[in-house]
């Protein structure tokens, strides 16, 4: 009898101990889990980084970046006005540190962007001669791309060249050089760094008319023998728009061109848009008000659930088409650093990312990781 009791006690202790070990193991696995590990077989998971992260001053954001992400994009440090502020001078200090950050952490490094009508060198807007314009573009792209040859993995060569109706934007490049500037920019980029992947990047790429314009733009480049590896669909989206159907249609349509699809600049605004503003045209800005800034202190739980459900549905779609998608990049690391706090209205409080203002994971993070662990 005593022997039986002793055996039962030993078995019970073993089971309790095994349970604790298993529980500890599960907790450790949960702690070790990260976006980049969970989605390693699907696509790169990235974040855009600002000066604070690049310089290592924002240690909490840097810690999250290293743990969660395996690709980075620069918010501003590689844009023309930052890196090439005057005709005869280049400033590579911050761009060099950005690239070093990516190399140190074995990340896929994105260069953003070589040619964009916004945040350009101010002198470019006064150029009227086509040959002069072509020479400036060649000098800029060649100097920048050659400097980071073999270090930048993919370049957003041309950014936001289309209007909402799919027609080419009346940028200074189009006005002076005509549409040949697109082919010209890509060919110079390829020559400067033949190993880098070359992308066209734009917002509202899910809209039917803009999608058709992008397809035509890409097909024209391909017909003229221009190397283009992929298209970047900026993901500045909302809680209800765009529809998943339109996003899916676009992913499939671009993939049929024989190129990769990248979801770039992903963030989900929870705030109202002024006057039904569409897109991500940074020159637009509006006045703040209580109506336009409904959650100045905290995001209501009901809205946070909406945000989580939206991210869940979006990532389900991404996983469905993981064979077409090369990377998914969030535009920022956490809510506090998001550009949406100051656009299209300044000094608002937005909650568009997976990490909150205290660098803690949100419900949205847990549903995105949960898709790969459940």
DONU-29500 format. One record per residue (C-alpha): residue number from 1; residue in three letters; z, y, x. Coordinates in pm, whole numbers, plus 50000, padded with zeros to 5 digits. Example, Ala and Ser with C-alpha at 12.3 -4.5 7.8 and 13.67 -1.06 7.14 Angstrom:
// residues 2
+-----+-----+-------+-------+-------+
!   n ! res !    pz !    py !    px !
+-----+-----+-------+-------+-------+
!   1 ! ALA ! 50780 ! 49550 ! 51230 !
!   2 ! SER ! 50714 ! 49894 ! 51367 !
+-----+-----+-------+-------+-------+
***
This chain:
// residues 374
+-----+-----+-------+-------+-------+
!   n ! res !    pz !    py !    px !
+-----+-----+-------+-------+-------+
!   1 ! UNK ! 50000 ! 50000 ! 50000 !
!   2 ! UNK ! 50105 ! 50237 ! 50277 !
!   3 ! UNK ! 49795 ! 50139 ! 50472 !
!   4 ! UNK ! 49572 ! 50221 ! 50175 !
!   5 ! UNK ! 49734 ! 50562 ! 50133 !
!   6 ! UNK ! 49685 ! 50638 ! 50503 !
!   7 ! UNK ! 49317 ! 50539 ! 50482 !
!   8 ! UNK ! 49268 ! 50759 ! 50175 !
!   9 ! UNK ! 49434 ! 51053 ! 50346 !
!  10 ! UNK ! 49212 ! 51009 ! 50654 !
!  11 ! UNK ! 48899 ! 50996 ! 50437 !
!  12 ! UNK ! 49012 ! 51303 ! 50243 !
!  13 ! UNK ! 49080 ! 51496 ! 50562 !
!  14 ! UNK ! 48738 ! 51393 ! 50695 !
!  15 ! UNK ! 48563 ! 51511 ! 50380 !
!  16 ! UNK ! 48750 ! 51842 ! 50379 !
!  17 ! UNK ! 48673 ! 51893 ! 50747 !
!  18 ! UNK ! 48307 ! 51802 ! 50697 !
!  19 ! UNK ! 48288 ! 52043 ! 50407 !
!  20 ! UNK ! 48430 ! 52325 ! 50617 !
!  21 ! UNK ! 48192 ! 52247 ! 50902 !
!  22 ! UNK ! 47897 ! 52247 ! 50660 !
!  23 ! UNK ! 48016 ! 52570 ! 50500 !
!  24 ! UNK ! 48052 ! 52731 ! 50843 !
!  25 ! UNK ! 47705 ! 52609 ! 50939 !
!  26 ! UNK ! 47553 ! 52751 ! 50621 !
!  27 ! UNK ! 47725 ! 53086 ! 50678 !
!  28 ! UNK ! 47602 ! 53090 ! 51037 !
!  29 ! UNK ! 47248 ! 53010 ! 50927 !
!  30 ! UNK ! 47265 ! 53285 ! 50665 !
!  31 ! UNK ! 47392 ! 53530 ! 50926 !
!  32 ! UNK ! 47119 ! 53428 ! 51170 !
!  33 ! UNK ! 46844 ! 53450 ! 50910 !
!  34 ! UNK ! 46614 ! 53748 ! 50936 !
!  35 ! UNK ! 46293 ! 53871 ! 50781 !
!  36 ! UNK ! 46089 ! 53800 ! 51094 !
!  37 ! UNK ! 46223 ! 53446 ! 51125 !
!  38 ! UNK ! 46184 ! 53357 ! 50760 !
!  39 ! UNK ! 45827 ! 53491 ! 50740 !
!  40 ! UNK ! 45721 ! 53383 ! 51090 !
!  41 ! UNK ! 45462 ! 53138 ! 50959 !
!  42 ! UNK ! 45327 ! 53382 ! 50698 !
!  43 ! UNK ! 45272 ! 53724 ! 50855 !
!  44 ! UNK ! 45431 ! 53983 ! 51082 !
!  45 ! UNK ! 45714 ! 54183 ! 50925 !
!  46 ! UNK ! 45744 ! 54537 ! 51058 !
!  47 ! UNK ! 45896 ! 54882 ! 51029 !
!  48 ! UNK ! 45788 ! 55231 ! 51122 !
!  49 ! UNK ! 46016 ! 55395 ! 51377 !
!  50 ! UNK ! 46112 ! 55758 ! 51430 !
!  51 ! UNK ! 46237 ! 55947 ! 51735 !
!  52 ! UNK ! 46599 ! 55839 ! 51685 !
!  53 ! UNK ! 46507 ! 55473 ! 51703 !
!  54 ! UNK ! 46259 ! 55514 ! 51989 !
!  55 ! UNK ! 46514 ! 55704 ! 52201 !
!  56 ! UNK ! 46791 ! 55458 ! 52114 !
!  57 ! UNK ! 47007 ! 55729 ! 51958 !
!  58 ! UNK ! 47020 ! 55559 ! 51618 !
!  59 ! UNK ! 47189 ! 55242 ! 51739 !
!  60 ! UNK ! 47241 ! 55093 ! 51392 !
!  61 ! UNK ! 46873 ! 55125 ! 51301 !
!  62 ! UNK ! 46776 ! 54988 ! 51641 !
!  63 ! UNK ! 47001 ! 54685 ! 51589 !
!  64 ! UNK ! 46837 ! 54614 ! 51253 !
!  65 ! UNK ! 46491 ! 54662 ! 51403 !
!  66 ! UNK ! 46554 ! 54407 ! 51678 !
!  67 ! UNK ! 46700 ! 54149 ! 51442 !
!  68 ! UNK ! 46470 ! 54180 ! 51141 !
!  69 ! UNK ! 46125 ! 54292 ! 51256 !
!  70 ! UNK ! 45855 ! 54170 ! 51495 !
!  71 ! UNK ! 45604 ! 54454 ! 51467 !
!  72 ! UNK ! 45645 ! 54831 ! 51485 !
!  73 ! UNK ! 45442 ! 55137 ! 51389 !
!  74 ! UNK ! 45512 ! 55495 ! 51502 !
!  75 ! UNK ! 45588 ! 55743 ! 51226 !
!  76 ! UNK ! 45462 ! 56046 ! 51419 !
!  77 ! UNK ! 45470 ! 56018 ! 51798 !
!  78 ! UNK ! 45111 ! 55896 ! 51833 !
!  79 ! UNK ! 44950 ! 56140 ! 51593 !
!  80 ! UNK ! 44706 ! 56386 ! 51745 !
!  81 ! UNK ! 44918 ! 56703 ! 51733 !
!  82 ! UNK ! 45211 ! 56522 ! 51896 !
!  83 ! UNK ! 45023 ! 56348 ! 52175 !
!  84 ! UNK ! 44741 ! 56603 ! 52233 !
!  85 ! UNK ! 44886 ! 56945 ! 52141 !
!  86 ! UNK ! 44620 ! 57156 ! 52311 !
!  87 ! UNK ! 44262 ! 57098 ! 52430 !
!  88 ! UNK ! 44358 ! 57045 ! 52794 !
!  89 ! UNK ! 44700 ! 56884 ! 52769 !
!  90 ! UNK ! 44842 ! 56549 ! 52663 !
!  91 ! UNK ! 45208 ! 56464 ! 52605 !
!  92 ! UNK ! 45269 ! 56091 ! 52640 !
!  93 ! UNK ! 45646 ! 56093 ! 52688 !
!  94 ! UNK ! 45747 ! 55972 ! 52339 !
!  95 ! UNK ! 45443 ! 55749 ! 52295 !
!  96 ! UNK ! 45523 ! 55577 ! 52625 !
!  97 ! UNK ! 45880 ! 55515 ! 52509 !
!  98 ! UNK ! 45754 ! 55381 ! 52177 !
!  99 ! UNK ! 45528 ! 55130 ! 52351 !
! 100 ! UNK ! 45808 ! 55036 ! 52593 !
! 101 ! UNK ! 46037 ! 54965 ! 52296 !
! 102 ! UNK ! 45784 ! 54725 ! 52149 !
! 103 ! UNK ! 45715 ! 54553 ! 52481 !
! 104 ! UNK ! 46085 ! 54513 ! 52560 !
! 105 ! UNK ! 46142 ! 54337 ! 52229 !
! 106 ! UNK ! 45821 ! 54130 ! 52232 !
! 107 ! UNK ! 45680 ! 54302 ! 51923 !
! 108 ! UNK ! 45329 ! 54341 ! 51787 !
! 109 ! UNK ! 45264 ! 54710 ! 51858 !
! 110 ! UNK ! 45056 ! 54923 ! 51623 !
! 111 ! UNK ! 44895 ! 55248 ! 51731 !
! 112 ! UNK ! 44892 ! 55504 ! 51449 !
! 113 ! UNK ! 44655 ! 55686 ! 51439 !
! 114 ! UNK ! 44355 ! 55788 ! 51650 !
! 115 ! UNK ! 44163 ! 56001 ! 51399 !
! 116 ! UNK ! 44315 ! 56171 ! 51094 !
! 117 ! UNK ! 44237 ! 56502 ! 50929 !
! 118 ! UNK ! 44608 ! 56583 ! 50899 !
! 119 ! UNK ! 44851 ! 56649 ! 51187 !
! 120 ! UNK ! 44554 ! 56710 ! 51415 !
! 121 ! UNK ! 44522 ! 56951 ! 51707 !
! 122 ! UNK ! 44501 ! 57294 ! 51544 !
! 123 ! UNK ! 44196 ! 57398 ! 51748 !
! 124 ! UNK ! 43992 ! 57116 ! 51594 !
! 125 ! UNK ! 43982 ! 57294 ! 51259 !
! 126 ! UNK ! 43780 ! 57580 ! 51407 !
! 127 ! UNK ! 43510 ! 57362 ! 51567 !
! 128 ! UNK ! 43168 ! 57416 ! 51408 !
! 129 ! UNK ! 42930 ! 57245 ! 51652 !
! 130 ! UNK ! 42864 ! 56872 ! 51612 !
! 131 ! UNK ! 42829 ! 56803 ! 51986 !
! 132 ! UNK ! 43153 ! 56985 ! 52063 !
! 133 ! UNK ! 43334 ! 56794 ! 51789 !
! 134 ! UNK ! 43197 ! 56463 ! 51918 !
! 135 ! UNK ! 43309 ! 56546 ! 52270 !
! 136 ! UNK ! 43665 ! 56630 ! 52156 !
! 137 ! UNK ! 43689 ! 56307 ! 51956 !
! 138 ! UNK ! 43557 ! 56102 ! 52247 !
! 139 ! UNK ! 43799 ! 56262 ! 52491 !
! 140 ! UNK ! 44098 ! 56211 ! 52262 !
! 141 ! UNK ! 44033 ! 55850 ! 52166 !
! 142 ! UNK ! 43927 ! 55745 ! 52516 !
! 143 ! UNK ! 44226 ! 55907 ! 52688 !
! 144 ! UNK ! 44482 ! 55767 ! 52444 !
! 145 ! UNK ! 44338 ! 55418 ! 52393 !
! 146 ! UNK ! 44268 ! 55362 ! 52762 !
! 147 ! UNK ! 44622 ! 55463 ! 52854 !
! 148 ! UNK ! 44761 ! 55186 ! 52634 !
! 149 ! UNK ! 44489 ! 54932 ! 52703 !
! 150 ! UNK ! 44636 ! 54584 ! 52677 !
! 151 ! UNK ! 44963 ! 54723 ! 52537 !
! 152 ! UNK ! 44869 ! 54836 ! 52187 !
! 153 ! UNK ! 44782 ! 54529 ! 51978 !
! 154 ! UNK ! 44609 ! 54709 ! 51691 !
! 155 ! UNK ! 44493 ! 55064 ! 51625 !
! 156 ! UNK ! 44459 ! 55252 ! 51299 !
! 157 ! UNK ! 44136 ! 55405 ! 51427 !
! 158 ! UNK ! 44054 ! 55619 ! 51123 !
! 159 ! UNK ! 44313 ! 55717 ! 50864 !
! 160 ! UNK ! 44258 ! 55835 ! 50505 !
! 161 ! UNK ! 43886 ! 55918 ! 50515 !
! 162 ! UNK ! 43833 ! 55865 ! 50140 !
! 163 ! UNK ! 43890 ! 56063 ! 49823 !
! 164 ! UNK ! 44032 ! 55900 ! 49510 !
! 165 ! UNK ! 43681 ! 55852 ! 49367 !
! 166 ! UNK ! 43575 ! 55654 ! 49675 !
! 167 ! UNK ! 43362 ! 55932 ! 49821 !
! 168 ! UNK ! 43419 ! 56045 ! 50178 !
! 169 ! UNK ! 43685 ! 56313 ! 50214 !
! 170 ! UNK ! 43557 ! 56660 ! 50307 !
! 171 ! UNK ! 43747 ! 56656 ! 50635 !
! 172 ! UNK ! 43658 ! 56872 ! 50932 !
! 173 ! UNK ! 43501 ! 56562 ! 51089 !
! 174 ! UNK ! 43268 ! 56502 ! 50795 !
! 175 ! UNK ! 43178 ! 56870 ! 50761 !
! 176 ! UNK ! 43079 ! 56905 ! 51127 !
! 177 ! UNK ! 42946 ! 56559 ! 51221 !
! 178 ! UNK ! 42858 ! 56395 ! 50891 !
! 179 ! UNK ! 42957 ! 56038 ! 50812 !
! 180 ! UNK ! 42847 ! 55914 ! 51154 !
! 181 ! UNK ! 43187 ! 56024 ! 51284 !
! 182 ! UNK ! 43335 ! 55700 ! 51143 !
! 183 ! UNK ! 43103 ! 55475 ! 51341 !
! 184 ! UNK ! 43144 ! 55699 ! 51643 !
! 185 ! UNK ! 43526 ! 55676 ! 51640 !
! 186 ! UNK ! 43532 ! 55297 ! 51610 !
! 187 ! UNK ! 43277 ! 55246 ! 51887 !
! 188 ! UNK ! 43470 ! 55471 ! 52125 !
! 189 ! UNK ! 43795 ! 55290 ! 52043 !
! 190 ! UNK ! 43634 ! 54951 ! 52107 !
! 191 ! UNK ! 43496 ! 55066 ! 52441 !
! 192 ! UNK ! 43831 ! 55214 ! 52545 !
! 193 ! UNK ! 44021 ! 54893 ! 52468 !
! 194 ! UNK ! 43805 ! 54590 ! 52380 !
! 195 ! UNK ! 44113 ! 54369 ! 52331 !
! 196 ! UNK ! 44279 ! 54578 ! 52059 !
! 197 ! UNK ! 44226 ! 54508 ! 51690 !
! 198 ! UNK ! 44070 ! 54801 ! 51503 !
! 199 ! UNK ! 44170 ! 54899 ! 51149 !
! 200 ! UNK ! 44076 ! 55144 ! 50877 !
! 201 ! UNK ! 44394 ! 55263 ! 50697 !
! 202 ! UNK ! 44433 ! 55446 ! 50364 !
! 203 ! UNK ! 44650 ! 55489 ! 50054 !
! 204 ! UNK ! 44569 ! 55390 ! 49694 !
! 205 ! UNK ! 44342 ! 55118 ! 49826 !
! 206 ! UNK ! 44416 ! 54920 ! 49510 !
! 207 ! UNK ! 44236 ! 55166 ! 49281 !
! 208 ! UNK ! 43895 ! 55036 ! 49168 !
! 209 ! UNK ! 43688 ! 55341 ! 49268 !
! 210 ! UNK ! 43864 ! 55389 ! 49600 !
! 211 ! UNK ! 43843 ! 55017 ! 49667 !
! 212 ! UNK ! 43466 ! 55026 ! 49615 !
! 213 ! UNK ! 43441 ! 55325 ! 49846 !
! 214 ! UNK ! 43642 ! 55145 ! 50114 !
! 215 ! UNK ! 43429 ! 54833 ! 50081 !
! 216 ! UNK ! 43114 ! 55043 ! 50122 !
! 217 ! UNK ! 43263 ! 55222 ! 50423 !
! 218 ! UNK ! 43351 ! 54891 ! 50591 !
! 219 ! UNK ! 43019 ! 54726 ! 50505 !
! 220 ! UNK ! 42831 ! 55023 ! 50651 !
! 221 ! UNK ! 43026 ! 54991 ! 50975 !
! 222 ! UNK ! 42958 ! 54617 ! 50989 !
! 223 ! UNK ! 42585 ! 54663 ! 50923 !
! 224 ! UNK ! 42568 ! 54906 ! 51213 !
! 225 ! UNK ! 42729 ! 54658 ! 51449 !
! 226 ! UNK ! 43066 ! 54830 ! 51458 !
! 227 ! UNK ! 43366 ! 54610 ! 51532 !
! 228 ! UNK ! 43635 ! 54639 ! 51264 !
! 229 ! UNK ! 43905 ! 54375 ! 51242 !
! 230 ! UNK ! 44102 ! 54481 ! 50939 !
! 231 ! UNK ! 44198 ! 54719 ! 50664 !
! 232 ! UNK ! 44538 ! 54873 ! 50610 !
! 233 ! UNK ! 44650 ! 54906 ! 50249 !
! 234 ! UNK ! 44927 ! 55167 ! 50246 !
! 235 ! UNK ! 45205 ! 55050 ! 50015 !
! 236 ! UNK ! 45348 ! 55377 ! 49889 !
! 237 ! UNK ! 45410 ! 55228 ! 49547 !
! 238 ! UNK ! 45644 ! 55264 ! 49249 !
! 239 ! UNK ! 45856 ! 55045 ! 49025 !
! 240 ! UNK ! 45569 ! 54977 ! 48784 !
! 241 ! UNK ! 45250 ! 55091 ! 48956 !
! 242 ! UNK ! 45020 ! 54969 ! 49091 !
! 243 ! UNK ! 44987 ! 54652 ! 48889 !
! 244 ! UNK ! 45010 ! 54326 ! 49079 !
! 245 ! UNK ! 44668 ! 54237 ! 48943 !
! 246 ! UNK ! 44502 ! 54538 ! 49106 !
! 247 ! UNK ! 44678 ! 54475 ! 49436 !
! 248 ! UNK ! 44570 ! 54110 ! 49430 !
! 249 ! UNK ! 44211 ! 54199 ! 49341 !
! 250 ! UNK ! 44203 ! 54436 ! 49638 !
! 251 ! UNK ! 44350 ! 54190 ! 49886 !
! 252 ! UNK ! 44089 ! 53932 ! 49786 !
! 253 ! UNK ! 43803 ! 54185 ! 49792 !
! 254 ! UNK ! 43884 ! 54312 ! 50142 !
! 255 ! UNK ! 43936 ! 53961 ! 50273 !
! 256 ! UNK ! 43588 ! 53865 ! 50154 !
! 257 ! UNK ! 43449 ! 54115 ! 50403 !
! 258 ! UNK ! 43565 ! 53880 ! 50677 !
! 259 ! UNK ! 43848 ! 54106 ! 50794 !
! 260 ! UNK ! 44227 ! 54093 ! 50798 !
! 261 ! UNK ! 44444 ! 54274 ! 50544 !
! 262 ! UNK ! 44757 ! 54458 ! 50650 !
! 263 ! UNK ! 45009 ! 54602 ! 50405 !
! 264 ! UNK ! 45107 ! 54921 ! 50582 !
! 265 ! UNK ! 45363 ! 55191 ! 50508 !
! 266 ! UNK ! 45538 ! 54987 ! 50237 !
! 267 ! UNK ! 45808 ! 55164 ! 50036 !
! 268 ! UNK ! 45892 ! 55165 ! 49665 !
! 269 ! UNK ! 45997 ! 55497 ! 49518 !
! 270 ! UNK ! 46255 ! 55488 ! 49238 !
! 271 ! UNK ! 46220 ! 55860 ! 49161 !
! 272 ! UNK ! 45994 ! 56036 ! 48911 !
! 273 ! UNK ! 45665 ! 56174 ! 49040 !
! 274 ! UNK ! 45604 ! 56543 ! 48971 !
! 275 ! UNK ! 45312 ! 56608 ! 48740 !
! 276 ! UNK ! 45197 ! 56247 ! 48768 !
! 277 ! UNK ! 45118 ! 56288 ! 49135 !
! 278 ! UNK ! 44914 ! 56001 ! 49279 !
! 279 ! UNK ! 44868 ! 55887 ! 49634 !
! 280 ! UNK ! 45025 ! 56001 ! 49959 !
! 281 ! UNK ! 44853 ! 56328 ! 50043 !
! 282 ! UNK ! 45118 ! 56492 ! 50262 !
! 283 ! UNK ! 44995 ! 56847 ! 50204 !
! 284 ! UNK ! 45125 ! 56832 ! 49847 !
! 285 ! UNK ! 45484 ! 56944 ! 49786 !
! 286 ! UNK ! 45679 ! 57048 ! 49478 !
! 287 ! UNK ! 46003 ! 57214 ! 49374 !
! 288 ! UNK ! 46325 ! 57016 ! 49345 !
! 289 ! UNK ! 46529 ! 56991 ! 49024 !
! 290 ! UNK ! 46798 ! 56772 ! 48867 !
! 291 ! UNK ! 46531 ! 56600 ! 48663 !
! 292 ! UNK ! 46331 ! 56516 ! 48973 !
! 293 ! UNK ! 46641 ! 56403 ! 49167 !
! 294 ! UNK ! 46831 ! 56186 ! 48917 !
! 295 ! UNK ! 47037 ! 55978 ! 49166 !
! 296 ! UNK ! 47173 ! 56225 ! 49426 !
! 297 ! UNK ! 47486 ! 56021 ! 49504 !
! 298 ! UNK ! 47427 ! 55657 ! 49416 !
! 299 ! UNK ! 47155 ! 55436 ! 49274 !
! 300 ! UNK ! 47258 ! 55285 ! 48937 !
! 301 ! UNK ! 47289 ! 54909 ! 48947 !
! 302 ! UNK ! 47026 ! 54873 ! 48674 !
! 303 ! UNK ! 46769 ! 55059 ! 48887 !
! 304 ! UNK ! 46863 ! 54866 ! 49197 !
! 305 ! UNK ! 46794 ! 54546 ! 49004 !
! 306 ! UNK ! 46454 ! 54688 ! 48904 !
! 307 ! UNK ! 46380 ! 54764 ! 49268 !
! 308 ! UNK ! 46483 ! 54414 ! 49374 !
! 309 ! UNK ! 46267 ! 54254 ! 49105 !
! 310 ! UNK ! 45972 ! 54469 ! 49210 !
! 311 ! UNK ! 46005 ! 54362 ! 49572 !
! 312 ! UNK ! 46042 ! 53999 ! 49463 !
! 313 ! UNK ! 45718 ! 54013 ! 49265 !
! 314 ! UNK ! 45532 ! 54194 ! 49543 !
! 315 ! UNK ! 45639 ! 53947 ! 49809 !
! 316 ! UNK ! 45555 ! 53652 ! 49587 !
! 317 ! UNK ! 45204 ! 53794 ! 49575 !
! 318 ! UNK ! 45197 ! 53844 ! 49952 !
! 319 ! UNK ! 45305 ! 53485 ! 50006 !
! 320 ! UNK ! 45034 ! 53365 ! 49768 !
! 321 ! UNK ! 44778 ! 53534 ! 49991 !
! 322 ! UNK ! 44947 ! 53488 ! 50328 !
! 323 ! UNK ! 44623 ! 53338 ! 50460 !
! 324 ! UNK ! 44461 ! 53681 ! 50419 !
! 325 ! UNK ! 44751 ! 53908 ! 50519 !
! 326 ! UNK ! 44823 ! 53971 ! 50887 !
! 327 ! UNK ! 45130 ! 54192 ! 50858 !
! 328 ! UNK ! 45358 ! 54375 ! 50618 !
! 329 ! UNK ! 45512 ! 54694 ! 50754 !
! 330 ! UNK ! 45783 ! 54899 ! 50582 !
! 331 ! UNK ! 45760 ! 55275 ! 50633 !
! 332 ! UNK ! 46103 ! 55319 ! 50788 !
! 333 ! UNK ! 46410 ! 55110 ! 50864 !
! 334 ! UNK ! 46655 ! 55227 ! 50598 !
! 335 ! UNK ! 46678 ! 55460 ! 50298 !
! 336 ! UNK ! 46828 ! 55753 ! 50489 !
! 337 ! UNK ! 46534 ! 55778 ! 50728 !
! 338 ! UNK ! 46263 ! 55747 ! 50462 !
! 339 ! UNK ! 46005 ! 56025 ! 50441 !
! 340 ! UNK ! 46030 ! 55996 ! 50062 !
! 341 ! UNK ! 46355 ! 56192 ! 50073 !
! 342 ! UNK ! 46140 ! 56496 ! 50151 !
! 343 ! UNK ! 45804 ! 56415 ! 49992 !
! 344 ! UNK ! 45657 ! 56509 ! 49750 !
! 345 ! UNK ! 45975 ! 56709 ! 49688 !
! 346 ! UNK ! 46213 ! 56816 ! 49963 !
! 347 ! UNK ! 46582 ! 56723 ! 49978 !
! 348 ! UNK ! 46584 ! 56443 ! 49723 !
! 349 ! UNK ! 46773 ! 56114 ! 49751 !
! 350 ! UNK ! 46542 ! 55816 ! 49739 !
! 351 ! UNK ! 46613 ! 55444 ! 49781 !
! 352 ! UNK ! 46278 ! 55283 ! 49872 !
! 353 ! UNK ! 46361 ! 55027 ! 50143 !
! 354 ! UNK ! 46558 ! 54705 ! 50195 !
! 355 ! UNK ! 46849 ! 54864 ! 50386 !
! 356 ! UNK ! 47072 ! 55137 ! 50236 !
! 357 ! UNK ! 47203 ! 55458 ! 50392 !
! 358 ! UNK ! 47488 ! 55267 ! 50555 !
! 359 ! UNK ! 47242 ! 55018 ! 50709 !
! 360 ! UNK ! 47360 ! 54743 ! 50477 !
! 361 ! UNK ! 47129 ! 54498 ! 50304 !
! 362 ! UNK ! 47041 ! 54573 ! 49942 !
! 363 ! UNK ! 46964 ! 54342 ! 49652 !
! 364 ! UNK ! 46598 ! 54388 ! 49740 !
! 365 ! UNK ! 46658 ! 54241 ! 50086 !
! 366 ! UNK ! 46827 ! 53936 ! 49943 !
! 367 ! UNK ! 46549 ! 53860 ! 49695 !
! 368 ! UNK ! 46285 ! 53898 ! 49967 !
! 369 ! UNK ! 46471 ! 53663 ! 50202 !
! 370 ! UNK ! 46562 ! 53441 ! 49908 !
! 371 ! UNK ! 46198 ! 53362 ! 49845 !
! 372 ! UNK ! 46200 ! 53176 ! 50175 !
! 373 ! UNK ! 46545 ! 53014 ! 50157 !
! 374 ! UNK ! 46574 ! 52895 ! 49797 !
+-----+-----+-------+-------+-------+
***
